[in-house]
Amino acid sequence: MVSIEGVLLAIIGILLFELIIFLHELGHFLTAKKCGVKVNEFALGMGPKLIKFRKGETLYSLRLFPIGGFCSMEGEDGESDDSRAFSKKKVWQRMIIVVAGAVMNILLGFVLMMITLIPTHLFATNTIAKFADVNESSKYLKAGDEIKSINGYDIYTSMDYNFALATSKSNDFKITVKRGSETITYDHIQFPTTKNSDGKEVIHPDIIRLGVENNFVTLMQQTFLQTCSTVRMVWASLIGLITGQFGFNEMAGPIGMTSAVTQATAAGLKSSFWDGLSNLIFIMMVITVNLGVVNLLPLPALDGGRLVFLIVEAIRRKPVKPEHEGWVHLIGMIALLLFMVIISINDVIRLFNQ
């Protein structure tokens, strides 16, 4: 039976997802307006229009399917004789407009991160306070050591620490610490393990780290650092996919992300509504930072791909022919859609195999 809290969190999740899309397109919209570009339409959602109204030169619309949105600018994808067309603006202005959506997503991630950190009483540092009663790593590490890297991944925050441990393929860690004025690296550090009901080995890190109190200064510091760690985590994950560290089955598309949000929220609800909400906000924070980072990748059809063409134009002092750029983005869009279909099919198969 679906609880009222579950329904409420589902509604909040949809609204947060729409907020992610809205702020991305709003970044393009506001910078376009500031640079004097004519915006023909600002839409939230895709498909048939549910609500529409015109204010000035711009048509504003709310569409049926809450799966995207767009900011349609004059001369964005072709030639235009309008002096206020996107293509008529200076290269640096177009660059700002193109990257503004991703910047807004990362800024939203900062705000969501701060919301998740506000209830925290103590922020974990990278300094070892002590070890669990059952431990293995104390054979090498000592209280007072500052953890600098795990398996080559630099550690600045607790998110870095958790990511480095979670992405390890085995219970065999290379840990670098700062001990006094020395920097020491230990190979083959292991943690205690148990086996779950499926017989799979579960690693239990035995390090207990020092904490600092949550106040305004430390909250701002941790919010900034943890948001930067999220960006690093996204890039590290993308590099891991390219290098083969992570397999195709570990990727998730819209269906997989929806499943992850649902599972994380349900797990939190077992404790309280606020835990469920906190889990939901954290997942949405990761999604919006993901969207910001991925959108800046130099791939056709993405904002990063458009930025590449603008950089080329700035270097050559003349634009690439619109029809050539259009073909590149069209091919990129088709490839992206096919990729999303494949990922979605993989998501469905994984759901049925759970």
C-alpha positions, 0 to 999 in steps of 0.5 A, spaced: 500 500 500 502 506 497 503 511 503 501 518 503 509 520 505 511 516 499 506 520 494 508 526 497 515 524 496 514 522 489 511 529 487 517 532 490 521 528 486 518 530 480 518 537 482 525 537 483 527 534 476 523 539 473 526 544 477 533 541 474 530 542 467 527 549 468 534 552 471 538 549 466 534 552 460 533 559 465 541 559 464 540 559 457 534 564 457 537 569 462 544 570 458 541 570 452 536 576 454 542 579 457 546 579 451 540 582 447 538 575 443 531 574 441 528 568 444 522 565 440 520 560 446 521 558 453 518 551 454 518 546 460 517 539 458 516 536 451 510 534 447 503 538 446 502 545 449 498 544 456 499 552 457 502 557 453 502 565 453 506 570 450 509 576 453 513 581 449 517 577 443 517 570 447 512 565 447 512 561 454 509 554 454 508 548 459 508 542 455 505 535 457 511 530 458 516 532 463 522 530 460 525 536 458 525 543 455 528 548 451 530 555 450 529 557 442 533 563 440 533 566 433 538 564 429 540 558 433 540 553 428 541 556 422 542 563 418 537 569 420 537 576 418 535 578 424 540 583 428 538 580 434 539 573 432 544 568 436 548 567 430 549 575 430 552 576 437 560 576 439 563 569 440 564 570 447 557 572 448 555 566 445 560 562 449 557 564 455 549 563 453 551 556 451 555 554 458 550 558 462 545 552 463 550 547 465 553 552 470 546 553 473 545 546 474 552 546 478 549 552 482 543 548 484 547 542 486 551 547 491 544 549 494 541 542 494 548 539 497 547 545 503 540 542 504 543 535 505 548 538 510 544 542 514 542 537 519 549 534 520 552 535 527 559 533 525 563 533 518 568 527 517 575 530 516 580 526 513 584 525 519 584 518 523 581 518 530 581 511 532 579 504 529 573 499 530 574 494 535 575 489 529 580 492 525 586 490 520 588 497 517 591 499 524 597 494 522 599 500 518 595 506 519 595 510 526 591 515 529 593 522 527 594 520 520 591 524 515 589 520 509 591 523 502 589 518 497 586 511 496 588 507 490 591 513 487 584 517 488 586 524 492 581 525 498 579 531 500 572 530 503 568 524 506 565 524 499 572 522 496 573 517 501 566 513 500 567 514 493 574 511 493 572 505 497 566 504 494 569 503 487 574 498 489 574 492 485 577 488 491 579 488 499 586 490 497 587 498 498 593 502 497 593 508 502 597 514 502 597 518 509 601 524 511 604 523 518 607 529 521 612 531 516 612 525 512 608 522 506 607 515 507 604 510 502 602 503 504 600 497 499 595 491 500 591 494 506 585 490 507 579 491 512 575 486 515 569 482 511 563 478 512 559 475 507 551 477 506 546 472 504 548 471 497 555 469 499 558 476 497 564 478 501 562 485 504 568 490 506 567 494 513 572 499 513 575 500 520 577 507 520 574 512 524 575 519 522 575 525 526 569 530 526 568 538 526 562 541 528 557 544 523 557 551 524 556 557 518 563 557 516 564 549 516 557 548 512 559 553 507 566 550 506 563 543 506 558 545 501 563 547 496 568 542 497 563 536 497 560 539 491 567 539 487 567 532 490 561 530 486 564 534 480 570 530 480 566 523 482 562 524 475 568 525 471 572 520 474 566 515 473 566 517 466 573 516 465 572 509 468 567 508 463 572 509 457 578 506 460 573 500 462 574 500 470 566 500 470 562 496 465 556 497 461 551 494 466 553 499 471 551 505 467 544 507 468 539 511 464 532 515 465 529 508 468 535 506 472 535 513 475 528 513 477 529 506 480 535 508 484 531 515 486 525 510 488 529 505 492 533 511 496 527 514 498 524 508 500 530 506 504 530 513 507 522 512 509 523 506 513 526 511 518 522 517 517 519 522 512 525 527 513 530 521 511 527 519 505 526 527 503 534 527 505 536 521 500 531 524 495 535 531 495 541 528 495 540 523 489 537 529 485 543 533 487 548 528 484 543 528 478 543 535 477 551 536 477 551 530 472 547 534 467 551 540 468 558 536 467 555 531 462 552 537 458 559 540 457 562 534 454 565 536 447 560 531 444 555 533 438 548 535 440 550 537 447 552 544 449 559 542 450 559 540 442 556 547 441 562 550 445 567 546 441 565 550 434 565 556 438 572 555 440 574 553 433 570 560 430 574 564 435 581 561 433 579 561 425 576 568 426 570 565 422 564 561 423 564 554 421 558 553 415 552 552 419 550 546 414 556 543 416 555 544 424 548 542 423 549 535 420 554 534 426 549 536 431 544 532 427 548 525 427 550 526 434 543 527 436 541 521 433 547 517 436 545 520 443 538 517 442 540 511 440 545 510 446 539 512 450 535 507 447 540 502 449 541 504 456 534 504 457 533 497 454 539 495 459 535 498 465 529 494 464 533 488 463 536 489 470 529 491 473 526 484 471 533 481 473 532 484 480 
